[in-house]
Amino acid sequence: MPTAIFTVNNMTVVGTMQALRERGLRVPEDMALVCFDDVEHLAVPVALPYVIDQPAETFGSLGAQWLLGVFQGRLASAAGASYCKQT
């Protein structure tokens, strides 16, 4: 039996917690639960010790900067990563 579950977003962590509860398993005593998203705005019945926050505003800004660079036909650099125009 696994000892941990990695969920991909807020909605899956809530569903996973419900499924674990229905099977009589407790978080984190019986199963560790990791959420790759921020759960602050959800009414989660237990505190999750492992949450990987996704800075959506930063991701959106970097994506827009990169797209502008592509549209302008030049290399775009964001947060130390360089993206090259394919030829």
C-alpha positions in Angstrom: 0.0 0.0 0.0 1.4 3.5 -0.8 2.3 5.8 2.1 1.9 9.1 0.3 -0.2 10.6 -2.5 0.8 13.5 -4.7 -2.2 15.6 -6.0 -2.0 18.0 -8.8 -4.3 20.8 -7.7 -6.9 22.0 -5.1 -9.8 20.0 -6.4 -7.9 16.7 -6.5 -6.6 17.1 -3.0 -10.2 17.7 -1.7 -11.4 14.6 -3.6 -8.5 12.5 -2.4 -9.1 13.5 1.2 -12.7 12.5 0.9 -11.8 9.1 -0.6 -9.2 8.4 2.1 -11.8 9.3 4.8 -14.4 7.0 3.2 -11.8 4.2 3.5 -11.1 5.0 7.1 -7.7 6.5 6.5 -6.5 9.6 8.3 -4.2 12.3 6.9 -1.3 12.5 7.8 -1.4 9.6 10.3 -2.2 6.9 7.8 -1.4 8.6 4.5 0.8 11.5 3.7 -0.8 14.0 1.2 1.1 16.4 -1.0 -0.7 19.1 -2.9 0.9 20.9 -5.9 -1.2 24.0 -5.5 -2.2 26.5 -2.8 -5.1 25.5 -0.7 -5.5 28.6 1.4 -8.9 29.6 -0.1 -10.5 26.2 0.4 -12.1 24.9 3.5 -9.8 22.0 4.0 -10.6 20.0 7.2 -7.0 19.2 8.0 -3.8 21.2 7.7 -1.6 19.9 4.9 2.1 20.0 5.8 3.2 19.6 2.2 1.9 22.2 -0.2 3.8 23.4 -3.3 2.5 26.8 -4.1 2.2 27.9 -7.7 2.7 31.6 -8.2 0.0 32.1 -10.9 0.6 35.8 -11.3 4.3 35.3 -11.8 3.7 32.5 -14.3 1.2 34.6 -16.2 3.6 37.6 -16.3 6.5 35.4 -17.5 4.3 33.8 -20.2 3.1 37.1 -21.5 6.7 38.4 -21.6 7.8 35.3 -23.5 4.9 35.6 -26.0 5.6 39.3 -26.6 9.2 38.3 -27.4 8.0 35.6 -29.8 5.6 38.1 -31.6 8.4 40.6 -31.9 10.7 38.0 -33.4 13.4 38.2 -30.8 14.7 36.0 -28.0 12.8 36.4 -24.8 14.4 35.8 -21.4 12.4 35.4 -18.2 13.5 34.4 -14.7 16.9 33.3 -16.0 15.5 30.9 -18.6 16.1 31.6 -22.2 13.7 30.6 -25.0 14.8 30.4 -28.5 12.8 30.9 -31.7 12.7 27.8 -33.8 13.9 28.0 -37.4 
